[in-house]
Amino acid sequence: MKPSPLQEAYFRFVRLLEALELEPDFPVLDEVERSLLNFIAMHAMQGKSLLVGDVIFLNRSASPATLNRRLSKLARAGFIRYGSDADGRKKYLELTPKSQDYFAKLGHCITSASQQT
């Protein structure tokens, strides 16, 4: 079976991503962490602020306890930071420059894969 051009582009992306993940400075994220980071970034790109509770209750990728632990791990790794409102009762999630660099590298893989013939 000969793959279509779109399938070829997708598999080029997968190969580029695998190569990127082998680089020593590229962060290793599991599926839950990647899902959380994508979820937070998608809301940030739409200009929406997310509370920690919003992420835990809107994201169905894992149990609330697991999501809370993974948010803490993402914060310790420097991908997100916690911001708070004026009275300090609400904790917002914010992307960091490290997470923006992570998404830029993924975007580069996508554009490289789509430009190859």
Secondary structure as GFF3:
##gff-version 3
##sequence-region A 1 117
A	DSSP	alpha_helix	5	22	.	.	.	ID=ss1
A	DSSP	alpha_helix	31	45	.	.	.	ID=ss2
A	DSSP	beta_strand	50	51	.	.	.	ID=ss3
A	DSSP	alpha_helix	52	58	.	.	.	ID=ss4
A	DSSP	alpha_helix	64	76	.	.	.	ID=ss5
A	DSSP	beta_strand	80	84	.	.	.	ID=ss6
A	DSSP	beta_strand	91	95	.	.	.	ID=ss7
A	DSSP	alpha_helix	97	115	.	.	.	ID=ss8
###
